[in-house]
Amino acid sequence: MKVVEVSAGARRDACLAMLCAEVHGREGGLDALVSYAGVRGVWFENETARLFALVDDAERIHSAALLVLDENARGLNLALWATPPVHRGHDHGIALVSQLADHGRLQVRLTDGSLVSVLRRAGINDWLGAEAEGDRPRELVGMNPAARVGTLAALDEPLRLDRERIKRTFKARPKDFETYKNAFVRDLEHFARHI
């Protein structure tokens, strides 16, 4: 197994669709689509996010992760991370995050603490609590050793999608909504058949 960057194109878009579907649930509906559209149309377009995968010798993807720059471009945030159902139960996701955590400053922000023990196994050992702010819920902030800081104030904020703006755009431009929806479904099918 090795970690590779999944470069722009159909393979990257298919991996992104799988990540959004798995993170938000296969019935995640609009949440999954908003993530997919925001990453493709904002982060990928502005080159602020990169997609990595753990692959076998035949280049089959066993786990994938989306890393996004922080606001000052000094570190990365683990924004999306998932293992396709067919490859679960073999710690592929832990292996992927562990290797990514070995290469620079990495943080992850969670609203649910159920993944903390798993991420600790991947090298995200330091955790701080961030209070709720505005419409953002309380978060747990995990860091690898390279990103370790004593307080949250010393940690750069990750870039975040303006999810409400994306929803408003979909409402104002139904054609954009249909275009992203069709691409999302197509890319999910592509991932299931070819990757």
Secondary structure by P-SEA (a helix, b strand, c coil): cbbbbbcccaaaaaaaaaaaaaaaccccaaaaaaaaaaaaacccccccbbbbbbccccccccbbbbbbbcccccccccccccccccccccaaaaaaaaaaaaccbbbbbbccccaaaaaaaacccbbbbbcccccccbbbbbbccccccccccccccccccaaaaaaaaaaacaaaaaaaaaaaaaaaaaaaccc
